[in-house]
């Protein structure tokens, strides 16, 4: 088992909260992690039909019979169970007494907000990170990494990415969607998934996507929300302040895992990634999700945005640390050119002209080349060596 970077964060939370909620996409390693960390706890998986039936028939009896050190996996299957957990928590006040896990964020969060507000700590576990794979002596080429993705089974069980993602997509579409939505036309939804993957890193245009899929705009919005709730995609929101100009307010779509995105695009090898028209978007997706994983794994408060104005001036990523901001340009090319600095230069000029805004730190250019160096205004980094950026998040 590859050691997960989020472990110390969970250890801290278990000392202060009676309920720890571990969510994330299916097969991101939630069950393996919590069973290892809490090996002496009673484990119940509500995907087991026998266990599910027992809990549904008598949730009160189930909780009262096992009130100490319990792991309940896929707890969203029996949402009423949370009210009984609340009663036990309020009576006993035992830190780390309940460990709940689920892969459907929307359903789980609604119920926890109602029943366990102030009693539960959230932890989002995404697939493996570059940081974690490095500790496992895994250092692939960038195109291999984009294609393979980061799901633990690919590395622990040596499964070929094509085989893994074909099964993952089939399982998600055929089983999970029936449980969390009323989607009936699965063929249209599959088409939607492929078209959405083709829009990685682009501004979300719901009308265009709806026309291409052949459904209503509100259906597209609903489907994207379902993917977000299942941790398969996320929206990167735009950053804008009142600069006296019109700025883009649409979000961008990225996938939680580049390997899944590659398979939805029909790619079958790392070599095909290198020739694909979306290589820039896939590389950008890789870097952004890596920074997102670091923030989640290490409990950082930084937020991620992109910047773009109506004149096309853009910064690929803006890391907002609260006090200051870090502009980041992400380029899939292996040869540095001054064009890489265009967004950073505009951002710096914008900040100088608006002294009332948060200060901007020197920026970063993350690319696919091997050379690295640092100036007073920016630092050039290889995609696999993000330590300089990460250090600023500490």
ZAFI-387928 format. One record per residue (C-alpha): residue number from 1; residue in one letter; chain; x, y, z. Coordinates in nm, 2 decimals. Layout:
N
{seq NUM; type a; mol A; u X; v Y; w Z}
...
//
This chain:
394
{seq 1; type x; mol A; u 0.00; v 0.00; w 0.00}
{seq 2; type x; mol A; u 0.13; v 0.35; w -0.09}
{seq 3; type x; mol A; u 0.14; v 0.57; w 0.21}
{seq 4; type x; mol A; u -0.11; v 0.85; w 0.19}
{seq 5; type x; mol A; u 0.00; v 1.21; w 0.26}
{seq 6; type x; mol A; u -0.34; v 1.29; w 0.42}
{seq 7; type x; mol A; u -0.28; v 1.05; w 0.71}
{seq 8; type x; mol A; u -0.14; v 1.31; w 0.96}
{seq 9; type x; mol A; u -0.43; v 1.54; w 0.89}
{seq 10; type x; mol A; u -0.68; v 1.27; w 0.98}
{seq 11; type x; mol A; u -0.48; v 1.19; w 1.29}
{seq 12; type x; mol A; u -0.51; v 1.55; w 1.40}
{seq 13; type x; mol A; u -0.89; v 1.56; w 1.34}
{seq 14; type x; mol A; u -0.97; v 1.24; w 1.52}
{seq 15; type x; mol A; u -0.84; v 1.39; w 1.84}
{seq 16; type x; mol A; u -1.10; v 1.67; w 1.83}
{seq 17; type x; mol A; u -1.40; v 1.55; w 1.65}
{seq 18; type x; mol A; u -1.63; v 1.26; w 1.74}
{seq 19; type x; mol A; u -1.71; v 1.20; w 1.37}
{seq 20; type x; mol A; u -1.46; v 1.19; w 1.08}
{seq 21; type x; mol A; u -1.61; v 1.19; w 0.73}
{seq 22; type x; mol A; u -1.39; v 1.07; w 0.45}
{seq 23; type x; mol A; u -1.53; v 1.14; w 0.10}
{seq 24; type x; mol A; u -1.38; v 1.12; w -0.25}
{seq 25; type x; mol A; u -1.43; v 0.95; w -0.58}
{seq 26; type x; mol A; u -1.48; v 0.58; w -0.60}
{seq 27; type x; mol A; u -1.17; v 0.37; w -0.57}
{seq 28; type x; mol A; u -0.95; v 0.66; w -0.45}
{seq 29; type x; mol A; u -0.84; v 0.45; w -0.16}
{seq 30; type x; mol A; u -1.08; v 0.56; w 0.11}
{seq 31; type x; mol A; u -1.16; v 0.21; w 0.25}
{seq 32; type x; mol A; u -0.80; v 0.09; w 0.24}
{seq 33; type x; mol A; u -0.69; v 0.41; w 0.42}
{seq 34; type x; mol A; u -0.94; v 0.41; w 0.70}
{seq 35; type x; mol A; u -0.92; v 0.03; w 0.76}
{seq 36; type x; mol A; u -0.55; v 0.06; w 0.80}
{seq 37; type x; mol A; u -0.56; v 0.37; w 1.02}
{seq 38; type x; mol A; u -0.85; v 0.24; w 1.24}
{seq 39; type x; mol A; u -0.76; v -0.13; w 1.23}
{seq 40; type x; mol A; u -0.92; v -0.20; w 1.57}
{seq 41; type x; mol A; u -1.26; v -0.05; w 1.47}
{seq 42; type x; mol A; u -1.57; v -0.24; w 1.38}
{seq 43; type x; mol A; u -1.61; v -0.21; w 1.00}
{seq 44; type x; mol A; u -1.95; v -0.21; w 0.82}
{seq 45; type x; mol A; u -1.99; v -0.16; w 0.45}
{seq 46; type x; mol A; u -2.34; v -0.06; w 0.35}
{seq 47; type x; mol A; u -2.28; v -0.19; w -0.01}
{seq 48; type x; mol A; u -2.30; v -0.54; w 0.14}
{seq 49; type x; mol A; u -2.67; v -0.63; w 0.09}
{seq 50; type x; mol A; u -2.69; v -0.82; w 0.42}
{seq 51; type x; mol A; u -2.54; v -0.53; w 0.62}
{seq 52; type x; mol A; u -2.75; v -0.28; w 0.43}
{seq 53; type x; mol A; u -3.07; v -0.48; w 0.51}
{seq 54; type x; mol A; u -2.98; v -0.51; w 0.87}
{seq 55; type x; mol A; u -2.92; v -0.14; w 0.91}
{seq 56; type x; mol A; u -3.22; v -0.03; w 0.71}
{seq 57; type x; mol A; u -3.45; v -0.25; w 0.92}
{seq 58; type x; mol A; u -3.33; v -0.13; w 1.26}
{seq 59; type x; mol A; u -3.09; v 0.17; w 1.25}
{seq 60; type x; mol A; u -3.15; v 0.24; w 1.61}
{seq 61; type x; mol A; u -3.07; v -0.11; w 1.72}
{seq 62; type x; mol A; u -2.76; v -0.12; w 1.50}
{seq 63; type x; mol A; u -2.61; v 0.20; w 1.64}
{seq 64; type x; mol A; u -2.70; v 0.12; w 2.00}
{seq 65; type x; mol A; u -2.54; v -0.23; w 1.97}
{seq 66; type x; mol A; u -2.22; v -0.08; w 1.84}
{seq 67; type x; mol A; u -2.16; v 0.26; w 2.00}
{seq 68; type x; mol A; u -1.78; v 0.26; w 2.02}
{seq 69; type x; mol A; u -1.52; v 0.27; w 1.74}
{seq 70; type x; mol A; u -1.72; v 0.22; w 1.43}
{seq 71; type x; mol A; u -1.64; v 0.26; w 1.06}
{seq 72; type x; mol A; u -1.94; v 0.29; w 0.83}
{seq 73; type x; mol A; u -1.86; v 0.28; w 0.46}
{seq 74; type x; mol A; u -2.09; v 0.42; w 0.20}
{seq 75; type x; mol A; u -2.30; v 0.57; w 0.48}
{seq 76; type x; mol A; u -2.52; v 0.77; w 0.23}
{seq 77; type x; mol A; u -2.70; v 0.45; w 0.16}
{seq 78; type x; mol A; u -2.89; v 0.49; w 0.49}
{seq 79; type x; mol A; u -2.91; v 0.87; w 0.55}
{seq 80; type x; mol A; u -3.15; v 0.83; w 0.85}
{seq 81; type x; mol A; u -2.86; v 0.65; w 1.03}
{seq 82; type x; mol A; u -2.70; v 0.99; w 1.08}
{seq 83; type x; mol A; u -2.97; v 1.11; w 1.32}
{seq 84; type x; mol A; u -2.90; v 0.81; w 1.54}
{seq 85; type x; mol A; u -2.53; v 0.88; w 1.53}
{seq 86; type x; mol A; u -2.60; v 1.23; w 1.63}
{seq 87; type x; mol A; u -2.78; v 1.11; w 1.94}
{seq 88; type x; mol A; u -2.49; v 0.89; w 2.04}
{seq 89; type x; mol A; u -2.23; v 1.16; w 1.98}
{seq 90; type x; mol A; u -2.42; v 1.42; w 2.19}
{seq 91; type x; mol A; u -2.44; v 1.17; w 2.48}
{seq 92; type x; mol A; u -2.09; v 1.03; w 2.48}
{seq 93; type x; mol A; u -1.86; v 1.30; w 2.33}
{seq 94; type x; mol A; u -1.59; v 1.05; w 2.24}
{seq 95; type x; mol A; u -1.33; v 1.19; w 1.99}
{seq 96; type x; mol A; u -1.29; v 0.98; w 1.67}
{seq 97; type x; mol A; u -1.57; v 0.74; w 1.77}
{seq 98; type x; mol A; u -1.73; v 0.73; w 1.42}
{seq 99; type x; mol A; u -1.55; v 0.71; w 1.09}
{seq 100; type x; mol A; u -1.79; v 0.76; w 0.80}
{seq 101; type x; mol A; u -1.70; v 0.72; w 0.44}
{seq 102; type x; mol A; u -1.88; v 0.79; w 0.11}
{seq 103; type x; mol A; u -1.83; v 0.86; w -0.25}
{seq 104; type x; mol A; u -2.13; v 1.08; w -0.31}
{seq 105; type x; mol A; u -2.05; v 1.42; w -0.17}
{seq 106; type x; mol A; u -2.38; v 1.60; w -0.24}
{seq 107; type x; mol A; u -2.61; v 1.35; w -0.07}
{seq 108; type x; mol A; u -2.37; v 1.30; w 0.22}
{seq 109; type x; mol A; u -2.31; v 1.66; w 0.29}
{seq 110; type x; mol A; u -2.68; v 1.76; w 0.29}
{seq 111; type x; mol A; u -2.75; v 1.50; w 0.56}
{seq 112; type x; mol A; u -2.44; v 1.57; w 0.77}
{seq 113; type x; mol A; u -2.52; v 1.94; w 0.76}
{seq 114; type x; mol A; u -2.86; v 1.86; w 0.91}
{seq 115; type x; mol A; u -2.76; v 1.60; w 1.16}
{seq 116; type x; mol A; u -2.39; v 1.64; w 1.24}
{seq 117; type x; mol A; u -2.32; v 2.01; w 1.21}
{seq 118; type x; mol A; u -2.03; v 2.10; w 1.44}
{seq 119; type x; mol A; u -1.97; v 1.73; w 1.53}
{seq 120; type x; mol A; u -1.81; v 1.61; w 1.20}
{seq 121; type x; mol A; u -1.48; v 1.69; w 1.03}
{seq 122; type x; mol A; u -1.46; v 1.65; w 0.65}
{seq 123; type x; mol A; u -1.17; v 1.49; w 0.47}
{seq 124; type x; mol A; u -1.16; v 1.47; w 0.09}
{seq 125; type x; mol A; u -0.94; v 1.19; w -0.04}
{seq 126; type x; mol A; u -0.85; v 1.22; w -0.41}
{seq 127; type x; mol A; u -0.65; v 0.96; w -0.61}
{seq 128; type x; mol A; u -0.27; v 0.94; w -0.56}
{seq 129; type x; mol A; u -0.05; v 1.24; w -0.60}
{seq 130; type x; mol A; u 0.29; v 1.29; w -0.76}
{seq 131; type x; mol A; u 0.42; v 1.35; w -0.41}
{seq 132; type x; mol A; u 0.29; v 1.01; w -0.30}
{seq 133; type x; mol A; u 0.41; v 0.83; w -0.61}
{seq 134; type x; mol A; u 0.76; v 0.97; w -0.57}
{seq 135; type x; mol A; u 0.78; v 0.82; w -0.23}
{seq 136; type x; mol A; u 0.70; v 0.49; w -0.40}
{seq 137; type x; mol A; u 0.99; v 0.54; w -0.64}
{seq 138; type x; mol A; u 0.75; v 0.60; w -0.93}
{seq 139; type x; mol A; u 0.89; v 0.86; w -1.18}
{seq 140; type x; mol A; u 0.72; v 0.82; w -1.52}
{seq 141; type x; mol A; u 0.74; v 1.05; w -1.82}
{seq 142; type x; mol A; u 0.48; v 1.32; w -1.82}
{seq 143; type x; mol A; u 0.27; v 1.17; w -2.10}
{seq 144; type x; mol A; u 0.27; v 0.83; w -1.93}
{seq 145; type x; mol A; u 0.15; v 0.99; w -1.61}
{seq 146; type x; mol A; u -0.12; v 1.19; w -1.78}
{seq 147; type x; mol A; u -0.24; v 0.87; w -1.95}
{seq 148; type x; mol A; u -0.21; v 0.64; w -1.65}
{seq 149; type x; mol A; u -0.38; v 0.87; w -1.41}
{seq 150; type x; mol A; u -0.35; v 0.83; w -1.03}
{seq 151; type x; mol A; u -0.60; v 0.57; w -0.91}
{seq 152; type x; mol A; u -0.43; v 0.34; w -0.66}
{seq 153; type x; mol A; u -0.53; v 0.01; w -0.82}
{seq 154; type x; mol A; u -0.33; v 0.09; w -1.13}
{seq 155; type x; mol A; u -0.02; v 0.09; w -0.91}
{seq 156; type x; mol A; u -0.10; v -0.15; w -0.64}
{seq 157; type x; mol A; u -0.25; v -0.42; w -0.86}
{seq 158; type x; mol A; u -0.06; v -0.34; w -1.18}
{seq 159; type x; mol A; u -0.37; v -0.30; w -1.39}
{seq 160; type x; mol A; u -0.34; v -0.16; w -1.74}
{seq 161; type x; mol A; u -0.50; v 0.19; w -1.76}
{seq 162; type x; mol A; u -0.72; v 0.11; w -2.06}
{seq 163; type x; mol A; u -0.86; v -0.20; w -1.88}
{seq 164; type x; mol A; u -0.90; v -0.01; w -1.55}
{seq 165; type x; mol A; u -1.08; v 0.30; w -1.69}
{seq 166; type x; mol A; u -1.31; v 0.10; w -1.92}
{seq 167; type x; mol A; u -1.44; v -0.09; w -1.62}
{seq 168; type x; mol A; u -1.45; v 0.23; w -1.41}
{seq 169; type x; mol A; u -1.66; v 0.41; w -1.66}
{seq 170; type x; mol A; u -1.89; v 0.11; w -1.71}
{seq 171; type x; mol A; u -1.94; v 0.07; w -1.34}
{seq 172; type x; mol A; u -2.00; v 0.43; w -1.27}
{seq 173; type x; mol A; u -2.25; v 0.47; w -1.56}
{seq 174; type x; mol A; u -2.44; v 0.15; w -1.51}
{seq 175; type x; mol A; u -2.45; v 0.13; w -1.13}
{seq 176; type x; mol A; u -2.38; v 0.45; w -0.95}
{seq 177; type x; mol A; u -2.59; v 0.69; w -1.16}
{seq 178; type x; mol A; u -2.90; v 0.47; w -1.10}
{seq 179; type x; mol A; u -2.85; v 0.53; w -0.73}
{seq 180; type x; mol A; u -2.79; v 0.91; w -0.72}
{seq 181; type x; mol A; u -2.99; v 1.04; w -1.02}
{seq 182; type x; mol A; u -3.29; v 0.98; w -1.25}
{seq 183; type x; mol A; u -3.08; v 0.96; w -1.56}
{seq 184; type x; mol A; u -3.25; v 0.72; w -1.80}
{seq 185; type x; mol A; u -3.08; v 0.77; w -2.13}
{seq 186; type x; mol A; u -2.73; v 0.63; w -2.05}
{seq 187; type x; mol A; u -2.61; v 0.65; w -2.41}
{seq 188; type x; mol A; u -2.67; v 1.03; w -2.41}
{seq 189; type x; mol A; u -2.49; v 1.06; w -2.08}
{seq 190; type x; mol A; u -2.19; v 0.86; w -2.22}
{seq 191; type x; mol A; u -2.18; v 1.11; w -2.51}
{seq 192; type x; mol A; u -2.20; v 1.39; w -2.27}
{seq 193; type x; mol A; u -1.90; v 1.25; w -2.07}
{seq 194; type x; mol A; u -1.69; v 1.23; w -2.39}
{seq 195; type x; mol A; u -1.78; v 1.58; w -2.50}
{seq 196; type x; mol A; u -1.71; v 1.72; w -2.16}
{seq 197; type x; mol A; u -1.36; v 1.56; w -2.16}
{seq 198; type x; mol A; u -1.31; v 1.74; w -2.49}
{seq 199; type x; mol A; u -1.36; v 2.07; w -2.32}
{seq 200; type x; mol A; u -1.10; v 2.04; w -2.05}
{seq 201; type x; mol A; u -0.95; v 2.38; w -1.95}
{seq 202; type x; mol A; u -1.21; v 2.57; w -2.16}
{seq 203; type x; mol A; u -1.48; v 2.81; w -2.04}
{seq 204; type x; mol A; u -1.80; v 2.62; w -1.97}
{seq 205; type x; mol A; u -2.06; v 2.70; w -2.23}
{seq 206; type x; mol A; u -2.37; v 2.51; w -2.13}
{seq 207; type x; mol A; u -2.57; v 2.60; w -2.44}
{seq 208; type x; mol A; u -2.30; v 2.47; w -2.67}
{seq 209; type x; mol A; u -2.26; v 2.15; w -2.48}
{seq 210; type x; mol A; u -2.64; v 2.10; w -2.47}
{seq 211; type x; mol A; u -2.67; v 2.15; w -2.84}
{seq 212; type x; mol A; u -2.39; v 1.90; w -2.91}
{seq 213; type x; mol A; u -2.54; v 1.64; w -2.67}
{seq 214; type x; mol A; u -2.90; v 1.70; w -2.78}
{seq 215; type x; mol A; u -3.05; v 1.78; w -2.44}
{seq 216; type x; mol A; u -3.17; v 2.09; w -2.25}
{seq 217; type x; mol A; u -2.93; v 2.33; w -2.09}
{seq 218; type x; mol A; u -3.07; v 2.25; w -1.74}
{seq 219; type x; mol A; u -3.00; v 1.89; w -1.80}
{seq 220; type x; mol A; u -2.64; v 1.96; w -1.88}
{seq 221; type x; mol A; u -2.61; v 2.17; w -1.56}
{seq 222; type x; mol A; u -2.77; v 1.88; w -1.36}
{seq 223; type x; mol A; u -2.53; v 1.63; w -1.51}
{seq 224; type x; mol A; u -2.22; v 1.84; w -1.44}
{seq 225; type x; mol A; u -2.35; v 1.88; w -1.08}
{seq 226; type x; mol A; u -2.38; v 1.50; w -1.05}
{seq 227; type x; mol A; u -2.02; v 1.46; w -1.17}
{seq 228; type x; mol A; u -1.91; v 1.72; w -0.92}
{seq 229; type x; mol A; u -2.10; v 1.54; w -0.64}
{seq 230; type x; mol A; u -1.92; v 1.22; w -0.74}
{seq 231; type x; mol A; u -1.58; v 1.39; w -0.74}
{seq 232; type x; mol A; u -1.52; v 1.31; w -1.10}
{seq 233; type x; mol A; u -1.49; v 1.67; w -1.22}
{seq 234; type x; mol A; u -1.45; v 2.01; w -1.06}
{seq 235; type x; mol A; u -1.50; v 2.37; w -1.17}
{seq 236; type x; mol A; u -1.22; v 2.62; w -1.15}
{seq 237; type x; mol A; u -1.38; v 2.95; w -1.08}
{seq 238; type x; mol A; u -1.25; v 3.28; w -1.22}
{seq 239; type x; mol A; u -1.08; v 3.54; w -1.01}
{seq 240; type x; mol A; u -1.18; v 3.90; w -1.06}
{seq 241; type x; mol A; u -1.18; v 4.22; w -0.86}
{seq 242; type x; mol A; u -1.33; v 4.56; w -0.94}
{seq 243; type x; mol A; u -1.06; v 4.67; w -1.18}
{seq 244; type x; mol A; u -1.30; v 4.89; w -1.37}
{seq 245; type x; mol A; u -1.31; v 4.65; w -1.67}
{seq 246; type x; mol A; u -1.52; v 4.36; w -1.77}
{seq 247; type x; mol A; u -1.39; v 4.02; w -1.67}
{seq 248; type x; mol A; u -1.49; v 3.67; w -1.76}
{seq 249; type x; mol A; u -1.71; v 3.51; w -1.49}
{seq 250; type x; mol A; u -1.76; v 3.16; w -1.65}
{seq 251; type x; mol A; u -1.59; v 2.87; w -1.48}
{seq 252; type x; mol A; u -1.36; v 2.61; w -1.64}
{seq 253; type x; mol A; u -1.40; v 2.23; w -1.61}
{seq 254; type x; mol A; u -1.12; v 1.99; w -1.51}
{seq 255; type x; mol A; u -1.12; v 1.62; w -1.43}
{seq 256; type x; mol A; u -1.02; v 1.48; w -1.09}
{seq 257; type x; mol A; u -0.81; v 1.23; w -1.28}
{seq 258; type x; mol A; u -0.63; v 1.28; w -1.62}
{seq 259; type x; mol A; u -0.63; v 0.90; w -1.69}
{seq 260; type x; mol A; u -1.01; v 0.90; w -1.68}
{seq 261; type x; mol A; u -1.02; v 1.20; w -1.91}
{seq 262; type x; mol A; u -0.79; v 1.03; w -2.15}
{seq 263; type x; mol A; u -1.00; v 0.72; w -2.17}
{seq 264; type x; mol A; u -1.32; v 0.93; w -2.23}
{seq 265; type x; mol A; u -1.13; v 1.10; w -2.51}
{seq 266; type x; mol A; u -1.07; v 0.75; w -2.66}
{seq 267; type x; mol A; u -0.69; v 0.76; w -2.61}
{seq 268; type x; mol A; u -0.52; v 0.42; w -2.58}
{seq 269; type x; mol A; u -0.15; v 0.50; w -2.52}
{seq 270; type x; mol A; u 0.08; v 0.77; w -2.39}
{seq 271; type x; mol A; u 0.20; v 0.82; w -2.75}
{seq 272; type x; mol A; u -0.16; v 0.92; w -2.85}
{seq 273; type x; mol A; u -0.16; v 1.18; w -2.57}
{seq 274; type x; mol A; u 0.15; v 1.35; w -2.72}
{seq 275; type x; mol A; u -0.03; v 1.40; w -3.06}
{seq 276; type x; mol A; u -0.38; v 1.49; w -2.92}
{seq 277; type x; mol A; u -0.51; v 1.84; w -2.98}
{seq 278; type x; mol A; u -0.59; v 1.86; w -2.60}
{seq 279; type x; mol A; u -0.24; v 1.80; w -2.48}
{seq 280; type x; mol A; u -0.22; v 2.15; w -2.35}
{seq 281; type x; mol A; u -0.55; v 2.11; w -2.15}
{seq 282; type x; mol A; u -0.45; v 1.77; w -2.02}
{seq 283; type x; mol A; u -0.11; v 1.90; w -1.90}
{seq 284; type x; mol A; u -0.28; v 2.20; w -1.74}
{seq 285; type x; mol A; u -0.53; v 1.96; w -1.57}
{seq 286; type x; mol A; u -0.24; v 1.75; w -1.43}
{seq 287; type x; mol A; u -0.08; v 2.05; w -1.26}
{seq 288; type x; mol A; u -0.40; v 2.20; w -1.13}
{seq 289; type x; mol A; u -0.53; v 1.88; w -0.98}
{seq 290; type x; mol A; u -0.18; v 1.82; w -0.82}
{seq 291; type x; mol A; u -0.19; v 2.15; w -0.64}
{seq 292; type x; mol A; u -0.55; v 2.08; w -0.54}
{seq 293; type x; mol A; u -0.45; v 1.75; w -0.39}
{seq 294; type x; mol A; u -0.17; v 1.91; w -0.19}
{seq 295; type x; mol A; u -0.40; v 2.17; w -0.05}
{seq 296; type x; mol A; u -0.65; v 1.89; w 0.06}
{seq 297; type x; mol A; u -0.39; v 1.65; w 0.18}
{seq 298; type x; mol A; u -0.21; v 1.90; w 0.40}
{seq 299; type x; mol A; u -0.51; v 2.10; w 0.51}
{seq 300; type x; mol A; u -0.41; v 2.43; w 0.35}
{seq 301; type x; mol A; u -0.64; v 2.72; w 0.32}
{seq 302; type x; mol A; u -0.53; v 2.84; w -0.03}
{seq 303; type x; mol A; u -0.79; v 2.86; w -0.30}
{seq 304; type x; mol A; u -0.73; v 2.81; w -0.68}
{seq 305; type x; mol A; u -0.87; v 3.03; w -0.95}
{seq 306; type x; mol A; u -0.79; v 3.13; w -1.31}
{seq 307; type x; mol A; u -0.79; v 3.48; w -1.45}
{seq 308; type x; mol A; u -0.91; v 3.61; w -1.78}
{seq 309; type x; mol A; u -1.05; v 3.94; w -1.91}
{seq 310; type x; mol A; u -1.27; v 4.02; w -2.20}
{seq 311; type x; mol A; u -0.97; v 4.11; w -2.41}
{seq 312; type x; mol A; u -0.82; v 3.76; w -2.38}
{seq 313; type x; mol A; u -0.55; v 3.85; w -2.12}
{seq 314; type x; mol A; u -0.52; v 3.54; w -1.91}
{seq 315; type x; mol A; u -0.33; v 3.37; w -1.62}
{seq 316; type x; mol A; u -0.37; v 2.99; w -1.62}
{seq 317; type x; mol A; u -0.38; v 2.97; w -1.24}
{seq 318; type x; mol A; u -0.40; v 3.21; w -0.95}
{seq 319; type x; mol A; u -0.33; v 3.07; w -0.61}
{seq 320; type x; mol A; u -0.50; v 3.29; w -0.35}
{seq 321; type x; mol A; u -0.34; v 3.25; w -0.01}
{seq 322; type x; mol A; u -0.55; v 3.51; w 0.16}
{seq 323; type x; mol A; u -0.28; v 3.77; w 0.22}
{seq 324; type x; mol A; u -0.11; v 3.74; w -0.12}
{seq 325; type x; mol A; u -0.16; v 3.58; w -0.46}
{seq 326; type x; mol A; u 0.06; v 3.36; w -0.67}
{seq 327; type x; mol A; u 0.02; v 3.37; w -1.05}
{seq 328; type x; mol A; u 0.11; v 3.05; w -1.24}
{seq 329; type x; mol A; u 0.15; v 2.99; w -1.61}
{seq 330; type x; mol A; u 0.12; v 2.62; w -1.72}
{seq 331; type x; mol A; u 0.27; v 2.53; w -2.05}
{seq 332; type x; mol A; u 0.30; v 2.18; w -2.20}
{seq 333; type x; mol A; u 0.59; v 2.28; w -2.43}
{seq 334; type x; mol A; u 0.94; v 2.15; w -2.35}
{seq 335; type x; mol A; u 1.12; v 2.46; w -2.47}
{seq 336; type x; mol A; u 1.09; v 2.79; w -2.28}
{seq 337; type x; mol A; u 0.99; v 3.10; w -2.48}
{seq 338; type x; mol A; u 0.92; v 3.45; w -2.36}
{seq 339; type x; mol A; u 0.56; v 3.39; w -2.47}
{seq 340; type x; mol A; u 0.53; v 3.19; w -2.15}
{seq 341; type x; mol A; u 0.56; v 3.51; w -1.95}
{seq 342; type x; mol A; u 0.29; v 3.71; w -2.12}
{seq 343; type x; mol A; u 0.02; v 3.63; w -1.86}
{seq 344; type x; mol A; u 0.25; v 3.70; w -1.57}
{seq 345; type x; mol A; u 0.36; v 4.03; w -1.71}
{seq 346; type x; mol A; u 0.00; v 4.14; w -1.76}
{seq 347; type x; mol A; u -0.09; v 4.03; w -1.41}
{seq 348; type x; mol A; u 0.20; v 4.22; w -1.26}
{seq 349; type x; mol A; u 0.11; v 4.54; w -1.45}
{seq 350; type x; mol A; u -0.25; v 4.50; w -1.34}
{seq 351; type x; mol A; u -0.15; v 4.47; w -0.98}
{seq 352; type x; mol A; u 0.08; v 4.77; w -0.99}
{seq 353; type x; mol A; u -0.20; v 4.98; w -1.14}
{seq 354; type x; mol A; u -0.43; v 4.87; w -0.86}
{seq 355; type x; mol A; u -0.24; v 4.91; w -0.53}
{seq 356; type x; mol A; u -0.55; v 4.86; w -0.32}
{seq 357; type x; mol A; u -0.56; v 4.49; w -0.42}
{seq 358; type x; mol A; u -0.39; v 4.20; w -0.26}
{seq 359; type x; mol A; u -0.01; v 4.19; w -0.33}
{seq 360; type x; mol A; u 0.10; v 3.95; w -0.61}
{seq 361; type x; mol A; u 0.41; v 3.74; w -0.53}
{seq 362; type x; mol A; u 0.66; v 3.65; w -0.81}
{seq 363; type x; mol A; u 0.50; v 3.41; w -1.04}
{seq 364; type x; mol A; u 0.58; v 3.06; w -1.17}
{seq 365; type x; mol A; u 0.60; v 2.90; w -1.51}
{seq 366; type x; mol A; u 0.55; v 2.52; w -1.50}
{seq 367; type x; mol A; u 0.64; v 2.34; w -1.82}
{seq 368; type x; mol A; u 0.76; v 2.01; w -1.97}
{seq 369; type x; mol A; u 1.12; v 2.11; w -2.01}
{seq 370; type x; mol A; u 1.41; v 2.01; w -1.79}
{seq 371; type x; mol A; u 1.58; v 2.34; w -1.72}
{seq 372; type x; mol A; u 1.49; v 2.54; w -1.41}
{seq 373; type x; mol A; u 1.59; v 2.88; w -1.30}
{seq 374; type x; mol A; u 1.47; v 3.18; w -1.10}
{seq 375; type x; mol A; u 1.46; v 3.55; w -1.15}
{seq 376; type x; mol A; u 1.32; v 3.84; w -0.95}
{seq 377; type x; mol A; u 0.98; v 3.81; w -1.12}
{seq 378; type x; mol A; u 0.93; v 3.44; w -1.19}
{seq 379; type x; mol A; u 1.06; v 3.09; w -1.14}
{seq 380; type x; mol A; u 1.07; v 2.82; w -1.41}
{seq 381; type x; mol A; u 0.98; v 2.47; w -1.29}
{seq 382; type x; mol A; u 0.96; v 2.13; w -1.44}
{seq 383; type x; mol A; u 0.62; v 1.96; w -1.40}
{seq 384; type x; mol A; u 0.75; v 1.70; w -1.16}
{seq 385; type x; mol A; u 0.93; v 1.94; w -0.93}
{seq 386; type x; mol A; u 0.66; v 2.17; w -0.78}
{seq 387; type x; mol A; u 0.83; v 2.20; w -0.44}
{seq 388; type x; mol A; u 0.88; v 2.58; w -0.48}
{seq 389; type x; mol A; u 0.51; v 2.64; w -0.53}
{seq 390; type x; mol A; u 0.41; v 2.40; w -0.25}
{seq 391; type x; mol A; u 0.65; v 2.57; w -0.01}
{seq 392; type x; mol A; u 0.46; v 2.89; w -0.05}
{seq 393; type x; mol A; u 0.14; v 2.71; w 0.05}
{seq 394; type x; mol A; u 0.28; v 2.61; w 0.39}
//
